């Protein structure tokens, strides 16, 4: 896991899938705010009424994922 400006890169460098639980990220609190996975274009957390402060992702073997906070 490493920050690149406003993007968070996650790498699974193992031959097995792993589940990653991120906490302490700025939670999307307002409608329209969200965390987006740029590799899949999937929204992984959205503003109200979604739970805040924790994002869980499953990374495939040798997977690279990049998250960005979008307002």
Backbone as JSON Lines, residues from 0, in Angstrom:
{"i":0,"aa":"X","n":[0.85,-1.17,0.0],"ca":[0.0,0.0,0.0],"c":[0.9,1.23,0.0]}
{"i":1,"aa":"X","n":[0.59,2.17,-0.91],"ca":[1.38,3.39,-0.97],"c":[0.55,4.5,-1.6]}
{"i":2,"aa":"X","n":[0.67,5.69,-1.01],"ca":[-0.02,6.87,-1.55],"c":[0.81,7.47,-2.67]}
{"i":3,"aa":"X","n":[0.15,7.84,-3.76],"ca":[0.73,8.6,-4.86],"c":[-0.16,9.81,-5.05]}
{"i":4,"aa":"X","n":[0.22,10.92,-4.43],"ca":[-0.59,12.15,-4.42],"c":[-1.95,11.81,-3.82]}
{"i":5,"aa":"X","n":[-3.03,11.88,-4.59],"ca":[-4.38,11.62,-4.07],"c":[-4.85,10.2,-4.38]}
{"i":6,"aa":"X","n":[-3.95,9.33,-4.8],"ca":[-4.31,7.96,-5.16],"c":[-3.62,6.97,-4.23]}
{"i":7,"aa":"X","n":[-4.36,5.93,-3.87],"ca":[-3.83,4.89,-2.99],"c":[-3.66,3.62,-3.8]}
{"i":8,"aa":"X","n":[-2.43,3.14,-3.92],"ca":[-2.13,1.91,-4.67],"c":[-2.06,0.73,-3.7]}
{"i":9,"aa":"X","n":[-2.69,-0.37,-4.1],"ca":[-2.67,-1.61,-3.32],"c":[-2.14,-2.71,-4.22]}
{"i":10,"aa":"X","n":[-1.18,-3.48,-3.74],"ca":[-0.57,-4.54,-4.54],"c":[-0.63,-5.85,-3.76]}
{"i":11,"aa":"X","n":[-1.07,-6.9,-4.44],"ca":[-0.98,-8.25,-3.89],"c":[0.14,-8.94,-4.65]}
{"i":12,"aa":"X","n":[1.28,-9.13,-4.0],"ca":[2.42,-9.76,-4.67],"c":[2.55,-11.24,-4.32]}
{"i":13,"aa":"X","n":[1.43,-11.87,-4.0],"ca":[1.4,-13.28,-3.62],"c":[0.58,-14.08,-4.63]}
{"i":14,"aa":"X","n":[0.8,-15.38,-4.72],"ca":[0.07,-16.21,-5.68],"c":[-1.34,-16.6,-5.22]}
{"i":15,"aa":"X","n":[-1.78,-16.09,-4.07],"ca":[-3.13,-16.39,-3.56],"c":[-3.9,-15.08,-3.38]}
{"i":16,"aa":"X","n":[-5.23,-15.12,-3.5],"ca":[-6.03,-13.91,-3.24],"c":[-5.9,-13.49,-1.77]}
{"i":17,"aa":"X","n":[-6.02,-12.19,-1.53],"ca":[-6.02,-11.67,-0.16],"c":[-7.15,-10.67,-0.01]}
{"i":18,"aa":"X","n":[-7.67,-10.58,1.21],"ca":[-8.67,-9.57,1.53],"c":[-7.98,-8.46,2.3]}
{"i":19,"aa":"X","n":[-8.2,-7.24,1.86],"ca":[-7.58,-6.08,2.47],"c":[-8.66,-5.24,3.11]}
{"i":20,"aa":"X","n":[-8.5,-4.91,4.38],"ca":[-9.44,-4.04,5.08],"c":[-8.7,-2.75,5.41]}
{"i":21,"aa":"X","n":[-9.17,-1.66,4.82],"ca":[-8.56,-0.36,5.04],"c":[-9.42,0.42,6.02]}
{"i":22,"aa":"X","n":[-8.79,0.98,7.03],"ca":[-9.51,1.82,7.96],"c":[-8.7,3.09,8.16]}
{"i":23,"aa":"X","n":[-9.35,4.11,8.62],"ca":[-8.68,5.37,8.84],"c":[-8.65,6.26,7.61]}
{"i":24,"aa":"X","n":[-9.26,5.81,6.52],"ca":[-9.37,6.65,5.34],"c":[-10.44,7.7,5.57]}
{"i":25,"aa":"X","n":[-10.33,8.81,4.86],"ca":[-11.39,9.82,4.97],"c":[-12.68,9.17,4.48]}
{"i":26,"aa":"X","n":[-13.67,9.06,5.33],"ca":[-14.92,8.42,4.89],"c":[-15.72,9.35,4.0]}
{"i":27,"aa":"X","n":[-16.36,8.81,2.96],"ca":[-17.26,9.65,2.18],"c":[-18.49,9.98,3.01]}
{"i":28,"aa":"X","n":[-18.63,11.23,3.38],"ca":[-19.69,11.62,4.31],"c":[-20.86,12.3,3.62]}
{"i":29,"aa":"X","n":[-20.6,12.96,2.53],"ca":[-21.65,13.71,1.84],"c":[-22.14,12.94,0.63]}
{"i":30,"aa":"X","n":[-23.37,13.16,0.29],"ca":[-23.9,12.55,-0.93],"c":[-23.05,13.02,-2.1]}
{"i":31,"aa":"X","n":[-22.66,12.09,-2.96],"ca":[-21.83,12.41,-4.11],"c":[-20.36,12.14,-3.88]}
{"i":32,"aa":"X","n":[-19.92,12.03,-2.62],"ca":[-18.54,11.66,-2.34],"c":[-18.4,10.15,-2.4]}
{"i":33,"aa":"X","n":[-17.26,9.68,-2.88],"ca":[-17.08,8.23,-2.98],"c":[-15.62,7.88,-3.15]}
{"i":34,"aa":"X","n":[-15.28,6.63,-2.82],"ca":[-13.99,6.03,-3.12],"c":[-14.2,5.17,-4.35]}
{"i":35,"aa":"X","n":[-13.37,5.37,-5.37],"ca":[-13.5,4.65,-6.63],"c":[-12.23,3.84,-6.88]}
{"i":36,"aa":"X","n":[-12.41,2.58,-7.28],"ca":[-11.31,1.72,-7.67],"c":[-11.06,1.98,-9.16]}
{"i":37,"aa":"X","n":[-9.94,2.59,-9.5],"ca":[-9.67,2.95,-10.88],"c":[-9.37,1.76,-11.77]}
{"i":38,"aa":"X","n":[-8.97,0.63,-11.19],"ca":[-8.69,-0.56,-11.99],"c":[-9.97,-1.17,-12.55]}
{"i":39,"aa":"X","n":[-11.05,-1.11,-11.77],"ca":[-12.31,-1.74,-12.18],"c":[-13.42,-0.73,-12.4]}
{"i":40,"aa":"X","n":[-13.16,0.54,-12.09],"ca":[-14.16,1.61,-12.14],"c":[-15.34,1.33,-11.21]}
{"i":41,"aa":"X","n":[-15.07,0.59,-10.16],"ca":[-16.1,0.21,-9.18],"c":[-16.07,1.2,-8.02]}
{"i":42,"aa":"X","n":[-17.24,1.62,-7.58],"ca":[-17.34,2.45,-6.39],"c":[-17.28,1.52,-5.18]}
{"i":43,"aa":"X","n":[-16.29,1.73,-4.31],"ca":[-16.12,0.84,-3.17],"c":[-16.68,1.4,-1.88]}
{"i":44,"aa":"X","n":[-16.95,2.69,-1.83],"ca":[-17.62,3.31,-0.68],"c":[-18.25,4.6,-1.15]}
{"i":45,"aa":"X","n":[-19.46,4.88,-0.67],"ca":[-20.18,6.08,-1.06],"c":[-20.65,6.84,0.16]}
{"i":46,"aa":"X","n":[-21.05,8.1,-0.06],"ca":[-21.58,8.91,1.04],"c":[-22.87,8.33,1.57]}
{"i":47,"aa":"X","n":[-23.48,9.02,2.5],"ca":[-24.68,8.55,3.2],"c":[-25.55,7.67,2.32]}
{"i":48,"aa":"X","n":[-26.1,6.61,2.79],"ca":[-26.07,6.08,4.15],"c":[-25.06,4.97,4.35]}
{"i":49,"aa":"X","n":[-24.02,4.87,3.53],"ca":[-23.05,3.78,3.65],"c":[-22.25,3.88,4.94]}
{"i":50,"aa":"X","n":[-21.79,2.73,5.46],"ca":[-20.92,2.76,6.64],"c":[-19.66,3.56,6.35]}
{"i":51,"aa":"X","n":[-19.12,4.17,7.37],"ca":[-17.96,5.05,7.17],"c":[-16.69,4.46,7.75]}
{"i":52,"aa":"X","n":[-15.57,4.92,7.18],"ca":[-14.28,4.68,7.79],"c":[-13.61,3.37,7.47]}
{"i":53,"aa":"X","n":[-14.27,2.45,6.76],"ca":[-13.63,1.18,6.48],"c":[-14.03,0.71,5.08]}
{"i":54,"aa":"X","n":[-13.02,0.25,4.32],"ca":[-13.24,-0.28,2.98],"c":[-12.59,-1.65,2.94]}
{"i":55,"aa":"X","n":[-13.3,-2.65,2.41],"ca":[-12.77,-4.0,2.28],"c":[-12.74,-4.38,0.81]}
{"i":56,"aa":"X","n":[-11.57,-4.84,0.36],"ca":[-11.39,-5.26,-1.03],"c":[-10.75,-6.64,-1.06]}
{"i":57,"aa":"X","n":[-11.06,-7.42,-2.08],"ca":[-10.37,-8.67,-2.31],"c":[-9.47,-8.49,-3.52]}
{"i":58,"aa":"X","n":[-8.2,-8.75,-3.31],"ca":[-7.22,-8.62,-4.39],"c":[-6.88,-10.01,-4.93]}
{"i":59,"aa":"X","n":[-6.94,-10.13,-6.24],"ca":[-6.58,-11.39,-6.89],"c":[-5.07,-11.58,-6.8]}
{"i":60,"aa":"X","n":[-4.58,-12.79,-7.12],"ca":[-3.13,-13.0,-7.12],"c":[-2.44,-11.99,-8.06]}
{"i":61,"aa":"X","n":[-1.38,-11.38,-7.57],"ca":[-0.56,-10.42,-8.32],"c":[-1.39,-9.25,-8.86]}
{"i":62,"aa":"X","n":[-2.34,-8.81,-8.09],"ca":[-3.26,-7.75,-8.5],"c":[-2.73,-6.38,-8.09]}
{"i":63,"aa":"X","n":[-3.04,-5.37,-8.89],"ca":[-2.75,-3.98,-8.56],"c":[-4.05,-3.22,-8.63]}
{"i":64,"aa":"X","n":[-4.39,-2.52,-7.54],"ca":[-5.61,-1.72,-7.5],"c":[-5.24,-0.31,-7.08]}
{"i":65,"aa":"X","n":[-5.95,0.66,-7.6],"ca":[-5.71,2.06,-7.27],"c":[-7.05,2.69,-6.87]}
{"i":66,"aa":"X","n":[-7.08,3.3,-5.69],"ca":[-8.29,3.98,-5.2],"c":[-8.08,5.48,-5.26]}
{"i":67,"aa":"X","n":[-9.16,6.19,-5.56],"ca":[-9.12,7.65,-5.56],"c":[-10.4,8.15,-4.88]}
{"i":68,"aa":"X","n":[-10.27,9.23,-4.13],"ca":[-11.43,9.84,-3.48],"c":[-12.02,10.85,-4.46]}
{"i":69,"aa":"X","n":[-13.29,10.71,-4.75],"ca":[-13.96,11.57,-5.73],"c":[-15.08,12.32,-5.05]}
{"i":70,"aa":"X","n":[-15.16,13.61,-5.31],"ca":[-16.24,14.44,-4.73],"c":[-17.22,14.84,-5.79]}
